Structures are given as C-alpha cells and as structure tokens.
Amino acid sequence: MYPRQVPKDLLRMISTGTLNLNAIKTHVFPLDNVNDAVSKAAMLRGLEYSIVIPNSKSF
C-alpha cells in the first residue's frame, strides 16, 4: 500500500509540471477489436498502453 499522501503528491506534481503525463501513449480499441488490442500490446514498450473500451453501441 502506498502512503496516504501519495495521491496528493501526484496531483501536485502533475499540476506543477514535474510529472509529465505527455510521455504516456495510449492506443484505444473498442471491445470488438480486442484481438487487435492484444496484438498491439505485444509490440508496445515503455509508457505505451493498449486500452480496450466498451463498444459505442453498448452505451
């Protein structure tokens, strides 16, 4: 478990620009394309993430 002050510290770091979230790259796929998301995830490195979201018709 992280110390209680960590979320507050992270928010402070983000708001002051100390923690650059632009370094995080996301690749978003609808649930119907989950196989593409998994294939992409196998090729990613560092702060790149493959994200699967519900299909738009599910909302």
C-alpha positions as CSV (number, residue, x, y, z in Angstrom):
1,M,0.0,0.0,0.0
2,Y,1.2,3.5,-0.8
3,P,1.5,6.1,1.9
4,R,-1.7,8.3,2.3
5,Q,-0.1,11.4,0.9
6,V,0.9,9.9,-2.4
7,P,-2.3,10.8,-4.4
8,K,-1.9,14.4,-3.1
9,D,1.8,14.4,-4.1
10,L,1.0,13.1,-7.6
11,L,-1.7,15.7,-8.2
12,R,0.8,18.4,-7.1
13,M,3.5,17.0,-9.4
14,I,1.0,17.0,-12.3
15,S,-0.2,20.5,-11.7
16,T,3.3,21.9,-11.4
17,G,4.5,20.1,-14.5
18,T,7.0,18.0,-12.5
19,L,5.3,14.8,-13.7
20,N,4.9,15.0,-17.5
21,L,1.9,12.9,-18.5
22,N,2.5,13.6,-22.2
23,A,5.1,10.8,-22.0
24,I,2.3,8.3,-21.7
25,K,1.0,7.0,-25.1
26,T,-2.4,5.2,-25.3
27,H,-3.8,3.1,-28.1
28,V,-7.6,2.7,-27.7
29,F,-9.6,-0.1,-29.2
30,P,-13.3,-1.0,-29.0
31,L,-14.2,-4.3,-27.4
32,D,-15.0,-5.8,-30.8
33,N,-11.3,-5.3,-31.7
34,V,-9.9,-6.9,-28.6
35,N,-7.6,-9.2,-30.7
36,D,-6.1,-6.1,-32.3
37,A,-5.5,-4.5,-28.9
38,V,-3.7,-7.6,-27.6
39,S,-1.5,-7.8,-30.8
40,K,-0.7,-4.1,-30.4
41,A,0.1,-4.6,-26.7
42,A,2.6,-7.2,-27.5
43,M,4.6,-4.7,-29.5
44,L,4.5,-1.8,-27.0
45,R,7.4,-0.6,-24.9
46,G,7.9,1.8,-22.0
47,L,4.9,4.1,-21.3
48,E,2.7,2.8,-24.1
49,Y,-0.6,1.1,-23.3
50,S,-3.3,-0.7,-25.2
51,I,-6.7,0.1,-23.8
52,V,-10.0,-1.7,-24.5
53,I,-13.2,0.2,-24.1
54,P,-16.9,-0.9,-24.5
55,N,-18.3,-0.7,-28.0
56,S,-20.1,2.5,-28.7
57,K,-23.4,0.7,-29.2
58,S,-23.0,-0.6,-25.6
59,F,-23.6,2.9,-24.1
